[in-house]
């Protein structure tokens, strides 16, 4: 499978995602940050169907608390996972792969929050804004590597290209991938290029 990992800027539309899908039409899966879709889930479903691609990321439902939600949309444009942040980790079977989905600081707050799942092929980790310090960057990278080793799974994370946490004014965009042995496939810091992985 070919996995497209994107780091768009936060926007009100999903034009950057559409452009990435156009430019990478061999991709089977596209991963984008937490909250990127805003309230454009319907438009994302149409894109998934149009480009015959699985979309994995996050969106906001403004009336919910917390407002952030994990989402997976299959190639037919059907939402097959929609989970509120900080609830137990969801696992779905997608084209023969068992996928787990954790949102942003769930990595640190709860990790994989599940009693039953042990055979995970891929964990996707959509992140909202970039890291606010070098120490936080390293902490999150170390934690992601531990999850890969513990669950013997590939893990991929990506944040927006812009935005800072709270009023810190600091944002270190982050994107990474570890294989099932915890070996680094890539770690990107302040490098917001999209990446296409062959798995």
Steps between C-alpha positions, in 0.01 A plus 500: 500500500609857433443740789501878445593699812401868473570811710254762373451843652177530698232637264124542488475287184682177410660629180851397604384142556330494160819628333709234676263226381520632143880507512533155658234297322679169562449529879268253674484687833538870584570612857440857617512682838251516785235766443598561136162411351325754724138436412569382144434129557245478218746655254772260620268203440446622143878531450561147632252365247624721215866403550432140615706554816477436875514823705621495862524799730291716724222756494310725736138478602456838663213407733689205651730516802771419423433617145773297329418163343693224326375405155565236234318519165520203264540508121123504446471822702349328804607600852614175662643652819381809689628515857504782752839594642605335832259209454639144470720444195308366202628232264358437155576253227578682177583293192660226708687734737408549866536871570506688827440874520620734776456878501768754591574502875325164546851375420617634838173506699384143432707337224313199360196482728371150437485175693469266206696600191842347448527433124519852358648562154499880510437773757421842356569805717354827366643794699352851515761774526875457506709440810564792736857398593788273401435303821136439405606397149739240643245378758238434232748329267620275786142411599404417141804274467398318822149440362648355180719262701235408760229419246738387223328744263586775256404844633467820296440849639456841335414855611391813319773703331407802712342603827626511856361358822319758711682832495855362493567639152719194438420222258733222391312304231541126552456196281641153558479130424640201689484141380372211714843461664517866600753577227479850355364521146506879522479779757422847365550813708419835336476317167142504377536322167247227427640148493386191312592172671495161334411237761 
